[in-house]
């Protein structure tokens, strides 16, 4: 059975609405995607580190309760769990403040088994952080050499804008490893001072990775790929409660689509048909819209039950 492996940070998201805290849930970019996939019955594993405290215990329990293998989440004796404050504005978009008190990032883990056509999802600053870069790049190389599909969510936040030059070599290496790259127009505005999908793809992405997805919130999704494939996809209209996790769940839905359509790395290397792109983007948009219907960072358990994946 094919599996999905997520690698990334874990945080506790405390969500504010109109200045008041309304929810506190485990989160993190790859974490949110892997929880949604676990709820949908996908064979899922998460690689990370968690604080040696009640929040860390909660994070690991939450993974297990949602069907995700947490054997590769390490807890270090002197570490405390990071906290994120997410303030929703009048349009239900979030502005973040992060608090982190780890004495140092360590990320020690035993590589999980990786088989051909398994899928690895990675991204955010975690994937380019120089402190844990040797461990992350080592695993990405290992997964690539074992035939996995690597899905990279750039997810570069504005608080790291002064570090762009420092992390660029790691960013480029991630693009080289990747089979599919997704980012938002905001990511590319920060990284390249250029939000236009065509210009970003042609000047910054296509040399390294041929499959590129650019999301723009409620605006159409742009796809650019080999064989001069270019298409825009309208976003589903929904009554949005929160946009936290919308991109993460787009990733989850797209990956769910890869599994459902039995897309292999060989298929990706040869180039995907328009019909297949349509199906994959539709799946991504469906998961993203579902996530936006509530205050939480993932698709609902009820949605997961309806989508239960069986090979």
BAKEZA-729824 format. One record per residue (C-alpha): chain; x, y, z; residue in one letter; residue number from 1. Coordinates in steps of 0.25 Angstrom, whole numbers. Layout:
NODE  c      x      y      z  r    k
NODE  A      X      Y      Z  A  NUM
...
This chain:
NODE  c      x      y      z  r    k
NODE  A      0      0      0  X    1
NODE  A      6     14     -4  X    2
NODE  A      8     23      7  X    3
NODE  A     10     38      9  X    4
NODE  A     21     43     18  X    5
NODE  A     20     58     23  X    6
NODE  A     33     65     29  X    7
NODE  A     31     78     36  X    8
NODE  A     29     86     49  X    9
NODE  A     19     84     59  X   10
NODE  A     12     96     66  X   11
NODE  A      0     99     75  X   12
NODE  A     -8    109     67  X   13
NODE  A    -16    119     76  X   14
NODE  A    -27    125     67  X   15
NODE  A    -32    139     70  X   16
NODE  A    -45    145     65  X   17
NODE  A    -49    160     68  X   18
NODE  A    -37    160     78  X   19
NODE  A    -42    148     86  X   20
NODE  A    -36    134     86  X   21
NODE  A    -46    124     80  X   22
NODE  A    -38    111     77  X   23
NODE  A    -25    104     80  X   24
NODE  A    -21     93     71  X   25
NODE  A     -9     86     67  X   26
NODE  A     -3     91     54  X   27
NODE  A      8     93     44  X   28
NODE  A      9     93     29  X   29
NODE  A     12     78     26  X   30
NODE  A      5     74     39  X   31
NODE  A     -9     80     35  X   32
NODE  A     -8     72     21  X   33
NODE  A     -4     59     28  X   34
NODE  A    -15     60     38  X   35
NODE  A    -25     62     26  X   36
NODE  A    -20     50     19  X   37
NODE  A    -20     42     31  X   38
NODE  A    -35     45     33  X   39
NODE  A    -37     41     19  X   40
NODE  A    -31     27     21  X   41
NODE  A    -18     29     14  X   42
NODE  A     -6     22     20  X   43
NODE  A      1     33     26  X   44
NODE  A     14     36     34  X   45
NODE  A     19     49     40  X   46
NODE  A     34     52     43  X   47
NODE  A     36     64     53  X   48
NODE  A     40     68     67  X   49
NODE  A     31     72     78  X   50
NODE  A     33     79     91  X   51
NODE  A     35     71    104  X   52
NODE  A     22     76    110  X   53
NODE  A      7     75    110  X   54
NODE  A      6     81     96  X   55
NODE  A     16     71     91  X   56
NODE  A      8     60     97  X   57
NODE  A     -5     66     91  X   58
NODE  A      2     67     77  X   59
NODE  A      6     52     77  X   60
NODE  A     -7     47     82  X   61
NODE  A    -14     56     72  X   62
NODE  A     -6     49     60  X   63
NODE  A     -9     35     65  X   64
NODE  A    -24     38     68  X   65
NODE  A    -25     43     53  X   66
NODE  A    -19     30     47  X   67
NODE  A     -4     36     45  X   68
NODE  A      8     28     49  X   69
NODE  A     16     37     59  X   70
NODE  A     27     27     62  X   71
NODE  A     37     37     55  X   72
NODE  A     33     49     64  X   73
NODE  A     44     51     74  X   74
NODE  A     43     58     87  X   75
NODE  A     56     64     93  X   76
NODE  A     57     65    108  X   77
NODE  A     60     80    109  X   78
NODE  A     50     85     98  X   79
NODE  A     37     93     99  X   80
NODE  A     26     93     88  X   81
NODE  A     26    105     79  X   82
NODE  A     13    114     79  X   83
NODE  A      6    121     68  X   84
NODE  A     -4    132     70  X   85
NODE  A    -13    134     58  X   86
NODE  A    -21    146     57  X   87
NODE  A    -33    146     47  X   88
NODE  A    -36    159     40  X   89
NODE  A    -50    163     35  X   90
NODE  A    -48    154     22  X   91
NODE  A    -44    142     31  X   92
NODE  A    -29    143     26  X   93
NODE  A    -19    140     37  X   94
NODE  A     -7    149     42  X   95
NODE  A      3    141     50  X   96
NODE  A     12    143     62  X   97
NODE  A     21    131     65  X   98
NODE  A     28    128     79  X   99
NODE  A     39    117     79  X  100
NODE  A     47    113     91  X  101
NODE  A     54    101     86  X  102
NODE  A     69    101     92  X  103
NODE  A     73     96     78  X  104
NODE  A     66     89     66  X  105
NODE  A     71     75     66  X  106
NODE  A     62     66     57  X  107
NODE  A     68     53     60  X  108
NODE  A     60     41     53  X  109
NODE  A     61     28     47  X  110
NODE  A     57     28     33  X  111
NODE  A     44     22     30  X  112
NODE  A     43     11     19  X  113
NODE  A     41     18      6  X  114
NODE  A     36     10     -6  X  115
NODE  A     34     14    -21  X  116
NODE  A     23     24    -23  X  117
NODE  A     21     27     -8  X  118
NODE  A     19     42     -7  X  119
NODE  A     27     52      2  X  120
NODE  A     21     65      5  X  121
NODE  A     30     76     11  X  122
NODE  A     31     91     11  X  123
NODE  A     31    104     19  X  124
NODE  A     43    110     26  X  125
NODE  A     46     96     32  X  126
NODE  A     50     91     19  X  127
NODE  A     61    102     17  X  128
NODE  A     65    104     31  X  129
NODE  A     80    103     31  X  130
NODE  A     80     97     45  X  131
NODE  A     73     85     41  X  132
NODE  A     77     85     27  X  133
NODE  A     86     73     27  X  134
NODE  A     75     64     33  X  135
NODE  A     64     69     23  X  136
NODE  A     73     69     10  X  137
NODE  A     78     55     14  X  138
NODE  A     64     50     15  X  139
NODE  A     59     56      2  X  140
NODE  A     71     50     -5  X  141
NODE  A     68     37      1  X  142
NODE  A     53     37     -3  X  143
NODE  A     56     42    -17  X  144
NODE  A     66     31    -19  X  145
NODE  A     56     21    -14  X  146
NODE  A     46     25    -25  X  147
NODE  A     37     34    -16  X  148
NODE  A     29     46    -22  X  149
NODE  A     33     59    -15  X  150
NODE  A     23     70    -14  X  151
NODE  A     29     83     -9  X  152
NODE  A     20     94     -3  X  153
NODE  A     29    107     -3  X  154
NODE  A     21    114      8  X  155
NODE  A     31    125     11  X  156
NODE  A     26    135     21  X  157
NODE  A     29    149     22  X  158
NODE  A     36    149     36  X  159
NODE  A     47    142     28  X  160
NODE  A     48    152     17  X  161
NODE  A     62    157     22  X  162
NODE  A     68    143     21  X  163
NODE  A     64    140      6  X  164
NODE  A     79    141      1  X  165
NODE  A     84    132     12  X  166
NODE  A     74    121      9  X  167
NODE  A     74    122     -6  X  168
NODE  A     83    110     -8  X  169
NODE  A     74    101      0  X  170
NODE  A     62    106     -7  X  171
NODE  A     68    103    -20  X  172
NODE  A     72     89    -15  X  173
NODE  A     58     87    -11  X  174
NODE  A     53     91    -25  X  175
NODE  A     63     81    -31  X  176
NODE  A     58     69    -23  X  177
NODE  A     43     72    -25  X  178
NODE  A     34     66    -35  X  179
NODE  A     23     76    -32  X  180
NODE  A     24     90    -27  X  181
NODE  A     13     99    -21  X  182
NODE  A     14    112    -15  X  183
NODE  A      5    125    -13  X  184
NODE  A      6    138    -20  X  185
NODE  A     10    144     -7  X  186
NODE  A     22    134     -5  X  187
NODE  A     27    138    -19  X  188
NODE  A     25    153    -16  X  189
NODE  A     34    151     -4  X  190
NODE  A     45    142    -10  X  191
NODE  A     46    147    -24  X  192
NODE  A     38    161    -23  X  193
NODE  A     29    155    -34  X  194
NODE  A     15    149    -32  X  195
NODE  A     13    147    -47  X  196
NODE  A     11    131    -49  X  197
NODE  A     17    131    -63  X  198
NODE  A     29    140    -59  X  199
NODE  A     32    132    -47  X  200
NODE  A     31    119    -54  X  201
NODE  A     39    123    -66  X  202
NODE  A     50    130    -58  X  203
NODE  A     51    123    -45  X  204
NODE  A     44    109    -45  X  205
NODE  A     44    102    -59  X  206
NODE  A     59    100    -60  X  207
NODE  A     58     91    -47  X  208
NODE  A     44     86    -47  X  209
NODE  A     34     85    -58  X  210
NODE  A     21     84    -50  X  211
NODE  A     17     97    -44  X  212
NODE  A      4    101    -37  X  213
NODE  A      2    116    -32  X  214
NODE  A    -10    118    -23  X  215
NODE  A    -16    132    -20  X  216
NODE  A    -26    131     -9  X  217
NODE  A    -40    132    -15  X  218
NODE  A    -34    136    -29  X  219
NODE  A    -32    125    -40  X  220
NODE  A    -21    115    -38  X  221
NODE  A    -10    115    -49  X  222
NODE  A     -3    102    -54  X  223
NODE  A      9    102    -62  X  224
NODE  A     16     89    -67  X  225
NODE  A     24     83    -78  X  226
NODE  A     19     82    -92  X  227
NODE  A     15     96    -91  X  228
NODE  A      3     93    -82  X  229
NODE  A     -3    105    -76  X  230
NODE  A    -17    106    -70  X  231
NODE  A    -25    114    -59  X  232
NODE  A    -35    108    -50  X  233
NODE  A    -46    115    -43  X  234
NODE  A    -47    114    -28  X  235
NODE  A    -59    108    -22  X  236
NODE  A    -68    118    -15  X  237
NODE  A    -70    115      0  X  238
NODE  A    -75    122     12  X  239
NODE  A    -61    124     19  X  240
NODE  A    -60    123     34  X  241
NODE  A    -44    123     34  X  242
NODE  A    -34    122     23  X  243
NODE  A    -23    115     33  X  244
NODE  A    -19    102     26  X  245
NODE  A    -25    105     13  X  246
NODE  A    -12    103      5  X  247
NODE  A     -8     92     13  X  248
NODE  A    -21     85     10  X  249
NODE  A    -20     88     -4  X  250
NODE  A     -7     80     -4  X  251
NODE  A    -14     69      4  X  252
NODE  A    -25     68     -7  X  253
NODE  A    -15     69    -18  X  254
NODE  A     -8     57    -12  X  255
NODE  A    -21     50    -10  X  256
NODE  A    -23     51    -24  X  257
NODE  A    -10     46    -28  X  258
NODE  A    -13     33    -20  X  259
NODE  A    -28     32    -25  X  260
NODE  A    -23     33    -40  X  261
NODE  A    -11     24    -37  X  262
NODE  A     -1     34    -42  X  263
NODE  A     13     29    -42  X  264
NODE  A     26     36    -42  X  265
NODE  A     28     30    -56  X  266
NODE  A     15     37    -60  X  267
NODE  A     19     50    -55  X  268
NODE  A     32     49    -62  X  269
NODE  A     25     46    -75  X  270
NODE  A     16     58    -73  X  271
NODE  A      1     59    -68  X  272
NODE  A    -11     60    -77  X  273
NODE  A    -20     72    -76  X  274
NODE  A    -31     62    -71  X  275
NODE  A    -22     57    -60  X  276
NODE  A    -18     72    -56  X  277
NODE  A    -33     75    -56  X  278
NODE  A    -36     64    -46  X  279
NODE  A    -24     67    -37  X  280
NODE  A    -27     82    -36  X  281
NODE  A    -41     79    -34  X  282
NODE  A    -37     70    -22  X  283
NODE  A    -28     80    -16  X  284
NODE  A    -39     91    -17  X  285
NODE  A    -49     82    -11  X  286
NODE  A    -40     79      1  X  287
NODE  A    -37     94      3  X  288
NODE  A    -51     98      2  X  289
NODE  A    -55     88     13  X  290
NODE  A    -44     93     22  X  291
NODE  A    -49    107     21  X  292
NODE  A    -63    104     26  X  293
NODE  A    -58    103     40  X  294
NODE  A    -48    109     50  X  295
NODE  A    -39     96     50  X  296
NODE  A    -27     94     41  X  297
NODE  A    -31     81     34  X  298
NODE  A    -43     75     27  X  299
NODE  A    -54     70     36  X  300
NODE  A    -55     55     41  X  301
NODE  A    -68     54     34  X  302
NODE  A    -62     59     21  X  303
NODE  A    -51     49     23  X  304
NODE  A    -61     37     25  X  305
NODE  A    -67     41     12  X  306
NODE  A    -54     41      5  X  307
NODE  A    -48     28     11  X  308
NODE  A    -37     23      2  X  309
NODE  A    -36      9     -1  X  310
NODE  A    -26      2    -11  X  311
